[in-house]
């Protein structure tokens, strides 16, 4: 027996009804048995009598195909969201993914998360502006335009620090 063709729109609707499969924010998502039961329900609804007449090995194969199809659809949607460019970017228009409207329930899960770092905060923009305003300037042009001073030159080497040693040469062997 061959596996019946999988209707992607029907699969999306059935998965959407079962957040334990796709919503990582729910407690049910983290319970494997609940996800497995949900996939069994989807298999039964998708394949009907064919599902009921199959042995367990054939059901497992059909479930693997369903899950693979779901991952493919979901990942294509994820790629579609990440490849969107702002208007005026010069990129050629691409036809939108035809299943995107049906998959919009996944969007909150696929948007980039805010990140935090452990680096110390840098000087804020206001502080940088205040510093620039208080730095001395010199006039370079007769038209009144001014430019900031060049940074000071590095200090000359102190007498306490010896100059770097020259590399040693080894005598050539005859």
C-alpha positions, 0 to 999 in steps of 0.5 A: 500500500502506498501512502496517500498524498498529503494535503499541506493546507489540511496538515497545517490546519490540523497542526494549528489545532494542536499547540502541543506540536508547535508552540514551544511556550506551552507546557504540553509541548515539552511532554513527548507523549502528548505530542505523539498522541497529537500526531496520531490524531492528525494521522487518523484525520489525514488518512482516514480508513487507510490509517485504521487498516494499516499495521503499526509499522506502516503507521509509523512510516506515514507519521514520519512522512507527515512530520517531515512534510510539516518540518518542510512547510514550517522551515520554508515559512521560516526562511520566507520570514528571514529573507524579507527585505525592506522596501527600496533595498533594490532586491528583485521581488519574489513571489510570496510563499503561498502557504504563508497566510495559513502559517501566520500563527507561527510568526510570534515564535519565529520572530527574532528574540531580544538578546542580552550581552554581558559587556559593559555599557559603552558611552551613550550617544548623549555623553558622546555628543557632550564630549565632542562639544567640549573638545577643543577645535581649530580653524582649518579654513577661512570660511569658518569651518572647524575640525577637531584637533588631531589626537596627541602623538604617543609619548617618546620611549622612556630611557628606562625601557631598553630598545628591542634586541636585534635578532641573533645571527648564527654563523654559517657552517662550512 
